[in-house]
Amino acid sequence: ETGVTQTPRHLVMGMTNKKSLKCEQHLGHNAMYWYKQSAKKPLELMFVYNFKEQTENNSVPSRFSPECPNSSHLFLHLHTLQPEDSALYLCASSQDRIGYPDTQYFGPGTRLTVL
Amino acid sequence: AQSVTQLDSHVSVSEGTPVLLRCNYSSSYSPSLFWYVQHPNKGLQLLLKYTSAATLVKGINGFEAEFKKSETSFHLTKPSAHMSDAAEYFCVVSDLYGGSQGNLIFGKGTKLSVKP
């Protein structure tokens, strides 16, 4: 256990559905991340939150909408997804300090299938 | 801009033999380098990290990696493979002075198979 939990672990949704992925970290970290892991592609950083403020948005389509209500929780709201969005979505957290890229701790991921 | 290249997409070894997973990086400034491991249907777990201290870094489960600036390499090694080492391994770079400080750039991964 890394101290980062994700729910649900598996999700199947149609293209017209709306669903949310949840991530919670119990490590007291101040930064949280969403990554997308597709087959045969490097891990792609989607969003970064630092002290609840979004600091990165790597050109992610608007059908993905993040929410960070506090430093311990991170959501990814999904709507009108496409089949190519099927992937493993990983959440991570770290203690962000200026000048020192600290270790990121990853959750187990949510396996998303879009039909 | 920083980048990382994992030279082998798949490595197969026999149990008890040495493991070598190769990684080359490109970074404008002093890089921090990491190796993460991902077992099937699991998240990523940190194996080890280099952050400008000793160039030979020891990690968990008997793995170690050596930072070689002249070769821009950070290869991962283990003297003797175990069946439980079968997983996917990711080499990762983070640029201390980059625009996205603290953000990680992942390699494409190397899948390690261990034969009995």
Contacts between the chains, C-beta under 8 A, distances in Angstrom:
chain1	res1	chain2	res2	distance
A	2	B	43	6.7
A	2	B	45	6.9
A	4	B	43	7.4
A	6	B	43	7.9
A	31	B	102	7.1
A	40	B	108	7.7
A	41	B	108	7.3
A	42	B	106	4.7
A	42	B	107	6.4
A	42	B	108	5.0
A	42	B	109	7.4
A	43	B	44	8.0
A	43	B	90	7.0
A	43	B	104	8.0
A	43	B	106	4.0
A	45	B	103	6.1
A	45	B	104	7.3
A	48	B	100	7.7
A	48	B	103	6.6
A	56	B	100	6.2
A	56	B	103	6.7
A	90	B	43	5.9
A	90	B	44	6.9
A	92	B	44	7.8
A	94	B	102	6.9
A	96	B	102	5.4
A	98	B	101	7.5
A	99	B	96	6.1
A	99	B	101	7.6
A	100	B	51	7.4
A	100	B	96	7.4
A	100	B	102	7.8
A	101	B	32	5.0
A	101	B	51	7.7
A	101	B	94	3.9
A	101	B	95	8.0
A	101	B	96	6.5
A	101	B	101	6.7
A	101	B	102	4.2
A	101	B	103	7.7
A	101	B	104	7.4
A	102	B	102	7.0
A	103	B	34	7.3
A	103	B	46	5.3
A	103	B	49	6.2
A	104	B	46	7.8
A	104	B	104	6.3
A	105	B	46	7.6
A	106	B	36	7.7
A	106	B	43	3.9
A	106	B	44	4.2
A	106	B	45	7.2
A	107	B	43	5.2
A	108	B	41	7.7
A	108	B	42	5.8
A	108	B	43	4.4
A	109	B	42	7.8
A	109	B	43	5.3
A	111	B	41	7.8
